[in-house]
């Protein structure tokens, strides 16, 4: 027994000696790496200004609104009906206009439901849409290539864009404002001077911000969610875009606040390929019906009232030939 105890003690001694002889690990110093959202970068060149003369809110007068399933032969709507789906360019990062429900994974929001109402008037079924997620910078190219039939994606009507694509009448009006941390003191366009401000590539927000004198340091990103992450990480001091979009970002982070007077009015329209004049008139007829039968009001109450306030009147339509 005594021999066994001595052997055990000897084994512990050898083990201890081995541990004592092992050198301590070398210390490692690593500098923190600042991670930016993919594609986010400093804006080094001012965006091109849009033409001075343009009646940007005027659209084609509505055409007939035939019963669902009875689209005129040879029309763009008949081709869509034959395909069986309405293909719509949408967003998945802009709550509450177009975003992906984190529980169901489905795309939903005010813009998504507007697109569904157009499908209802073609097929009699609002579910007959194929939503295609596109970035703001892809809206014109997706329409021009025929990849989508419509773009319903917080799409501000501008004179530059009207040279490339057609638009419906205005279905929502936003105002460009500022989103910053509460107590930051960034509460006006003048307060943005020298600050780091984020906006999304391909948006009219960059045009407005680049015209400020003295101006901010501009950063563009792929999505408004990326701008929100940059603001939360302290990489930018503010975000500036439509108050409708900023309300959705504030909803996600209550430590932020929307401030400032309007820096510009942003009328949203539905984008349509230039050659498809009959589809523009059909969409305008659908929007006219949505304003008059209470559909627009119902969608506003469902998606926007909580963050944007009491129900306003729908934007009035303005028509040209």
NORLINTA-V753553 format. One record per pair of residues at least 24 apart in sequence whose C-alpha atoms are under 7 Angstrom apart, sorted by sequence separation. I is the first residue (numbers start at 1). GAP is how many residues later the second one is. D is the distance in Angstrom with one decimal. If there is no record, write none. Layout:
I/GAP/D  I/GAP/D
This chain:
140/24/6.9  192/24/5.5  200/24/6.3  140/25/6.6  199/28/6.7  198/29/5.7  86/33/6.3  205/35/6.8  205/36/5.3  115/37/6.6  198/38/6.6  197/39/5.6  196/40/4.8  197/40/5.9  198/40/6.4  199/40/6.2  81/41/6.8  88/41/7.0  90/41/6.1  92/41/6.4  111/41/5.8  196/41/5.2  197/41/4.9  198/41/4.8  199/41/6.2  81/42/6.7  86/42/6.3  87/42/5.8  88/42/6.2  89/42/6.0  90/42/5.9  91/42/5.4  111/42/6.3  195/42/6.2  196/42/6.6  197/42/5.4  198/42/6.7  199/42/6.8  85/43/5.1  86/43/4.6  87/43/4.7  88/43/4.9  89/43/4.8  90/43/5.0  91/43/6.2  197/43/6.9  85/44/5.2  86/44/6.0  87/44/6.0  88/44/5.9  89/44/5.8  90/44/6.1  85/45/6.3  87/45/6.9  89/45/6.0  68/53/5.2  69/53/6.1  68/54/4.8  69/54/5.2  68/55/5.0  69/55/6.8  68/56/5.0  180/57/6.6  180/58/4.7  89/59/6.0  179/59/5.6  180/59/6.6  88/60/5.4  178/60/6.8  179/60/5.1  247/60/6.0  87/61/5.1  88/61/5.9  89/61/6.2  90/61/6.3  178/61/5.8  179/61/6.1  247/61/6.9  87/62/5.4  88/62/4.9  89/62/4.5  90/62/5.7  91/62/5.8  178/62/4.5  86/63/6.7  87/63/6.8  88/63/5.5  89/63/6.2  90/63/5.0  177/63/5.6  178/63/6.7  88/64/6.8  89/64/7.0  137/64/6.1  176/64/6.7  177/64/5.7  244/64/6.9  136/65/6.8  137/65/4.5  176/65/4.8  177/65/6.1  136/66/5.7  176/66/4.1  177/66/5.6  136/67/6.7  175/67/5.1  176/67/5.7  179/67/6.4  174/68/5.6  175/68/5.5  174/69/6.1  174/70/6.0  188/71/6.8  189/71/6.9  187/72/5.0  188/72/4.4  182/73/6.2  187/73/5.0  188/73/6.7  181/74/6.1  182/74/5.4  181/75/4.4  182/75/5.5  180/76/5.5  181/76/6.0  179/77/6.6  180/77/5.7  179/78/5.6  180/78/6.8  179/79/4.6  178/80/5.6  179/80/6.4  177/81/6.9  178/81/5.3  177/82/6.4  178/82/6.2  177/83/5.9  177/84/6.6  177/85/5.6  176/86/5.5  177/86/6.1  135/87/6.8  175/87/5.4  176/87/5.2  175/88/6.9  176/88/5.3  175/89/5.7  176/89/6.5  175/90/4.6  174/91/6.0  175/91/5.7  174/92/4.9  173/93/5.7  174/93/6.3  173/94/4.4  172/95/6.0  173/95/6.0  172/96/5.2  170/97/5.8  171/97/6.0  170/98/5.4  171/98/6.0  170/99/4.8  57/100/6.9  169/100/5.9  56/101/6.2  168/101/5.3  56/102/5.8  167/102/5.6  168/102/5.1  56/103/5.7  167/103/5.4  168/103/6.7  167/104/4.7  54/105/5.7  166/105/5.9  167/105/5.8  165/106/6.6  166/106/5.1  165/107/6.1  166/107/6.0  51/108/6.2  59/108/6.6  165/108/5.3  166/108/5.2  50/109/6.1  51/109/6.6  59/109/5.7  165/109/4.9  50/110/5.3  59/110/5.3  156/110/5.5  157/110/5.9  58/111/6.6  156/111/5.3  157/111/5.9  57/112/6.5  156/112/4.4  157/112/6.0  168/112/5.9  57/113/6.5  155/113/5.1  156/113/6.3  167/113/6.9  154/114/5.8  155/114/5.8  155/115/6.8  168/115/6.6  169/115/6.2  168/116/5.8  152/118/5.2  151/119/5.7  152/119/6.7  150/120/6.6  151/120/4.8  150/121/5.5  151/121/6.8  150/122/5.2  149/123/6.6  143/129/6.5  144/129/5.8  93/130/6.6  94/130/6.8  143/130/5.2  93/131/6.8  93/132/6.1  173/142/7.0  171/143/7.0  172/143/6.1  171/144/5.9  170/145/6.3  170/147/6.4  169/148/5.6  169/149/6.7  94/151/6.4  96/152/5.9  95/153/4.8  94/154/6.9  49/158/6.6  47/159/7.0  47/160/5.8  46/164/5.9  118/165/6.8  118/168/6.5  43/175/5.3  42/176/5.9  43/176/5.4  42/177/4.4  43/177/6.4  41/178/5.5  42/178/6.5  40/179/6.8  41/179/5.7  40/180/5.6  41/180/6.8  40/181/4.3  39/182/6.1  40/182/6.8  39/183/6.4  37/189/5.9  110/189/6.3  110/193/5.7  109/194/6.3  76/200/6.7  76/202/6.7  77/202/6.5  75/203/6.9  76/203/6.1  96/207/6.2  96/208/6.8  65/217/6.4  63/218/4.9  64/218/7.0  62/219/4.4  63/219/5.7  60/220/6.8  61/220/6.1  62/220/6.2  65/220/6.1  60/221/5.9  64/221/7.0  62/222/5.1  63/222/6.2  62/223/4.6  61/258/5.1  59/259/6.5  60/259/5.5  61/259/6.0  58/260/5.0  59/260/5.0  60/260/5.2  61/260/6.0  57/261/6.6  58/261/5.1  59/261/5.7  60/261/5.8  58/262/5.9
